[in-house]
Amino acid sequence: MSSYIIAGSSDKVDTAECENMANLIRQYYPEISFKIVLKDLTQWEQYADEICRIYGFKQKSNPIIYTMDGCLIGDRNAFISLAESRFGFSDPKLRQGPITPDVNKKIAKQELDLKLKLQRNKKTLIEKIEQQMLIIYSNNIVQPTDGVFKQSFKSGVKEKLKTWYDSLNNLIRTDVKRNLSTDSIYSSSFRNGMKFLYKFDDRLRPIKKLQESHYFEENKETIQESKWDYDEVQVTDQCFKDYIAVQTSKSRVFVPHTAGRYQRKKFRKAQCPIVERLAGALMFHGRNTGKKVKAVAIIRHAFEIVHLLTGKNPLAVLSLAVQRGGAREDFTKVGTGGVAKQQAVDVAPIRRVNEAVHNLAKGVRESVFKKMKTIAEALADELIAASNEDGQKSYTIKKRDELEKVAKTNR
């Protein structure tokens, strides 16, 4: 079975004539397959140069016809000659057909109108992804026949696809005009970046199905602002302004994984996004260490539940829970040896944030241990109760009240 590709600009009459001829040949020879690639005149030069560079063609024409194996046929005249010599074009039955200049012009006009309509629908990113896939096919990274992963992992397909993921990543960043996180989430590229991106949000998983969803093109504003709006988050207590990171551009992340080294210097953890701090607190104890994908998934599900139950922005609920969850007064031992006594002391704002985040995670873990309740549901309930200062339901508020009660007796 032979396969041919006819590529040309959509307003070219020769392209329409080749397409019409291909349809006639396909009608009488079903085993022959044709793929028609149409480009706008403004994009044709770049596309033709790319094709010639990939396949090593010396001759560039409009249209350009070649086989799936990368064998150049040539322009319109070469294709007509091929049709005459190989497919018996001289047969009278193949001469029957509306191949007239008027019909070809009509086809070309229809193709141009269709191309302009597609451009109005903003499908440029899809075309770029198709070009990336074309590069993969031409370099034999994967085969376009039968199964995409026909060579399986024996030939290292997984490693070779890493380059494509990186280039696709850059295309998405360019089109969306937004770095989907901060700092170095993509420093480890395929291992950390793309894997994390897919698992965090269901809306980002089907990148291979962008031809159907067009999510990135139709929802640019949603992606730029994340699912929950940070502008709605207010830090009402003045002492927390510098310690709950929700106001700066670096802290307004789409994925709570900034790959920052916040433990290297004192107080640097105050710059860590508050959602990421909660994710870090959930990664306890030993068997859960390092499972950040799981922690982020728990937070995402909990945020959805909070929004359904309260109708509020879950980021605002989390911020309020952290502000109200830390004890204002604590106690410490003053003195040495046997004469030491307990003394009430004020608590620094950053310690109040640390304790609130710690108790939120600890209370959730204890409430679901050997229980039917999921941890996402427990986290949602804890956030709502802590933000409402409900001491009966919230472990965080209960611990805060206990500390303040003991501190009060030691003033």
C-alpha positions, 0 to 999 in steps of 0.5 A: 500500500502506497501513502502520499502527502500533498502539502500546499497553500490553501489558496493555490489552484494547483493544490486544489487540482492535486487534491481533486486528482488524489480523490479520483485516484482514491476512488478507483484505487482504494488501497492508495492513501493520500494525506492533504496538508493545507497551509495559509499563504502567510505560513506556507514558506515557513512550513515548506522550509521545515519540510525540506529541512526535515526530509532533506529535499533539495527542491521546494515547490507549491504544492509539494508531494512526497511519500510517507517514507520521505521520497520526494515526488515533486510539484503539480506536474510531477504528480500528474505525470505520476498519475499517468504513468503509475495509475493509468491516468490515460484510461478513459474512466479516469478522465471522467471527472470535474477537473476544470479550472473553475472547479479547482478555483472553487475548491481553493476558495473553499479551502482558504475560507476554511483555513481563515475560519480555523485561524479565527478559532485560534488553533495555532498551537495545535499546528505547532504540536503537529510540527513537533510530532512530524519531527518525531516521525521524521527522526524515527523516534516513534513510528507513525504506523499502527501503534505510536509506541510500536518500538515500545521501550526497548529502543528507549522511546521514553528517553527520546520523547523527553526532548519532545516534552521539553519543546512542547512545554516551551510552546505552551509557555509561549502561547499562554504567555505564562510560566505555569509555576515559579523558579525551577519546576522545570529544572528536572524537566520530564522527571519532575516538571511535566509529570507534576504538571499532569498529575496536579490538575485534570485540566492539564492531563490531556495535552496529547488531546489538545486537538480536541479540547483546545483548552489552552487557547480557549481558557488563557485567562483561566490559566493565567489566574489559576483556578482560584483567584489570589486577589480574593485572599486577604490577610486581615491580621497585620502581623501576618502580612510578611509571613503568609505568602499569598500577595507576591507574584512569586507566591501566586503559583499555579502548581504548589511546587516551586522547588525552593530551598527555604530551609537554607536561611532563617525566616526564608520559609516565610517566602514559601507559598502557603499552599506549598507549606501545607503540602509539605506538612502533609508529607509525614510520617516516614512512609509519606516523605517525598510524596508531594504529588499525593499531597498536592492531589489531596489539597486539590480535592480538599479545595474542591470540597471547601468550595462546594460546601461554603461557596468561598475561595478555598485559598481565602479559607486556608489563609483565614484558618492559618491566621486563626489557628496559631496561639497568641500566647504560650509558656516556657521555662525560666530559670535553671535546675530545680528552680525553673518555673513556667512563664507566659510569653508572646508568640512570634507571628512566624511561629504562629503560622508554623504551629497553625500549618503543623496542627492543621496537618496533624489533626487531619492525619489523626482524624482519618487514621483507620477511618472510612473518611478520606483525608481530602474530606477531613482536610476540607472539614478542618479548614472550614472549622478552623476558619470559623474558629469552631473549637468543637470540630477543629483540632487546630483551634482546640490545641490553640485554646489549650496552649492559651489556657495554660499560658494564662495560668502562668502569667 
